[in-house]
Amino acid sequence: MLKILELGDYLIPGPYKLHSEFTRVVNFQNTLNDSMLSLVTSEVGGGPYNIVVESLNHFPEEMHLTKQYLIENSIKLSSSSLKSFDIQISQEKLKGLKTLLFENKDKSYLIESDNKDFEPANFEDHLKNRLIEGKREIFDKDLLEGIKMLKGLGVGLTPSGDDFLIGILLGIHLKTISTRQTDLSRDKILKLILENSLGKNELSNWFLKTAFRGLVSSKMKIFISALSQGSMQDLREAFEIQARIGHSSGVDQLVGLYEVIKREYPWPTLLKH
Amino acid sequence: MAHFIKTLIKSGEYFDSITLMVVTKKIKELKNILDAAIVMGTLENRKILKASGLYVDEFNIAPENDLLISIKGENQKITEEALIKLDEILVDVKKRKNSSKDEFYFSIAQAKKELKEANIALISVSGKYAALEAMKALNIGMNIMLFSDNVSLAEELSLKKYAASKDLLVMGPDCGTCIIGGVPLGFANKVSSGDIGIVGASGTGTQEVTTLITNFGGGISHAIGTGGRDVGQDIGGITFLSALKLLIEDEKTKTILLVSKPPHVDVLAKIGELAKKTTKKVIACFLGAQKSQVEKYNMIYAKTLEEGAIKALEISLNRDSIFGALEIPAIKMNSKQRFLRGLFSGGTFAFETQLILGGESIKDIYSNLKVVTSTLLDDPHQSMKNTIIDLGADEFTQGRPHPMIDYTLRNERIFKEAKDPEVACLYLDLVLGFGSNKNPINEFLPTLQKVRKEIKDLIVICTVTGTDGDSQNKKEIVANLKAMDVIVPRSNAAGAFLCANILKQIGRGENE
C-alpha cells in the first residue's frame, strides 16, 4: 500500500499504466489520453502531476485515479500554478542568475563558453555545437527553425533541447507576469512554440504541455520565489537544488528561462509570427 | 585513422540521463575507444550521430523512442568488448531501476584510478576469465576476493604465489564469504563489530560462526575467506597462513577462530607453528579433524562450528556458555517412517551434519558429498535411506543460480522427499544475509506450509543462519516456521545432533 504524502493539484483522473521506472520516480501514462502522472519520493517533491509517496519499494503497474479520491482525501495538495505568483525580477537578481549559470557551465551544453568557434571532434562536440546553434537560431534568426533544431536533441528521456524549450515556455509566463504586460498574443505564441516542440517522446511532450500551462514543480517554484523575492543566498540555494535534477535537465531549463527573461519581450523572432 | 563502429538498438527501455552520461564517459575513457554515444533516436540526435560518424544504416529502422548506442574504436575486438560490457551494465542498471547513485567502471584499473583508497577487488566473472582479471588487479596493488569458481589449481597457485610476493591476499577462488573491516563481501551477514577474527576456508561455515557470535553478544573484527582448496597440499595454505598472520598482527583482533575442513598435514603444521608464536588464543574448528592434531599446536579444539563460535565467545566475552540442549520433540509416526533427508544450500552444513550423524553412530548415510561417514550416491537426484544432499554442488548449480538465491530446485526436492512414506524427518537450512534470496517468506516458507498441509506426521527441522540485522527479517521467518511446527535449532550442529537423537529414538537408524 502506497503511503501518499502529497498530491499534485492538476492530476487528471483516469486509468494509468506504467510508462517508465527509476529509483525516485515512476511515470504512468493515462490509457485514455496523453496525460501522465508520476509517483515520486519526497526527494523529488511535489508537482502538478506528481504523487509524492513515502517509498517506491512497491507500486502497482496499473492504477485508476478517481475524482472522488482526489476530492475526499485531505492529503496536502501541491501548488503548481504560476498565475498565483506575484513576480518581480530585479536586474541584480538577473545578474545573479547569470553568474550562477556561468559558475555551472559544465552542467549544461547550452551555456556558451568563451571558445565559441571550435572544430567539433566527437559526438559530444557536435551535440554542444548544435544546441548552441539552435539556441541562437531561436532568438536571433528563425524561431521555428531553432525549435526544430532543438526538439528531442540530447541524452536521456528528457533531452537537453526539450528541457531548454520547457524553460522558454516558463520564461514567457514569468516575463509576462513580472512585467504585467497585457499581451493578447501570448497564448498564441506559447501554443506556436508548444506545437512545434512536440515530438514522439511522451514524457517530454507532457512536460512541455505542463510548462505551456504555466505549471511548475515545487523545486522550480522555490527557485522562482527566490528569483523574485529571496536574497542572493536564497537564489543560490534554490539554484543548487534545481541543478541537481537529472544530469543537466534542471540547468537546461534555467538557461531557457534566463534567455527569455533577460530579453525584451516579445523578442524580434517572435514578432515574425 | 582506421576505426570500427559497433552499435546496438534498445527498444522500449528508458534510462535516466545521469546513467547514460556516466556510462558514456566511462566507455570513452577506455584505451583505444575513440567516441561513443547513447541517445534516443530522435531526428535531431540522428543528425548529430551522422555528423560525428557514429551513424549506421541499421539505425534507419529504429523508431524515435528507441535508444541508439554507437561506439567507435581503433580495433574491432576492443570495440565489441566495450559494447558487450556496456549492454551488461545497462541490463544491470535496469534491474536496479536506474539507480543513478551507482558508479560504473569498465575495468578494475578504471575503478582504482577513481577510488584511490580501494584495496580490495571482488572478482565474480566467469572462471575462464577470472585469473586474468585477478592478475590485473594484483598488478595495481589490490587484494582479491575471487568469488568465481572453475579456476584451475595451477592458476590459483600462480596467483597466490604472486600475491604473496607483493604482500597481497587472494581470497578464493570459490570464496563465498568475507567480512573485511565490517564490510560484507559475497554471501555474508550483518554482523556486530568486535574482537574475534576469523580465517575461513568454508563460506557457509564462516557465515555460521559469524552469525552465532553476533547472535550471542560477540562481534567480528574481520572474517577472511581463503577458498576451500587453499589448505590442501597443492596450494599449501598460502592465503590461510597470510590471513592468520594478518589477524595475529591486527590490533583489533583479540581472539582468532579458524574454520576449515582438516588442512593437509604439512599445512596444519605451518598453521600450528604460527599459532604457537602468538599470545592470542587460537581456536581451530577443522571439521573432522582429531582433537590431538589441533591441541599439539596449543590451539583450542572445536568439534563443530557451534563449538568454535562458543569457545571464541567465551574468550572474547570472558563468560561461560549459556546454551542449553534442544529437547527432542514428541514423535508420532507410523511404522514405515524411518529415515532422515537433509537438503542443504550450504555445503559445509551438509558436511558437518554427516560428520555429526556418523559420530553419533547413525548408519546408512548417503550423500552427494564425499565424507568418511557416508556413501556416495550413484544418482544425487535419488535419495536412499538417510540422505544428505548439498544442493550447492556443481551437479545442481550448472546453468542455474545457487540454492541460497533460487529456491526452486530445493523446494521441488523438499516436497518430493516429504511425500516419501519412509521419511520421518526433513532437515533443512535457510541462509539469510547479503547475496542470499531476499524474500524467503514468500519463496521458501510456502513450500513448508504445503508440506505441513499435505503430510501431517513428519518432523521438519530448519536452521536459520542469519542475524536480526539481515534484511530478510529473521525474527518473522523464525516465528512463521515455529507457527508451522517446524523446529528451529540455534545452529547446524544443534540440528544435526537433534536429527541423530530422533533417528535413535525411532530406533531404526541407531547402530545396535
Interface residues (C-beta under 8 A of the other chain):
Chain A: H19 S20 E21 F22 T23 P120 N122 F123 D125 H126 L127 R130 K148 M149 L150 K151 G152 L153 G154 V155 G156 L157 T158 P159 G161 G199 K200 N201 L203 G246 H247 S248 S249
Chain B: Y14 F15 D16 S17 I18 L20 M21 T24 L34 D35 A36 A37 I38 V39 M40 T42 L43 E44 N45 K47 I48 L49 A51 S52 L54 P63 E64 N65 R96 K97 N98 S99 S100 K101
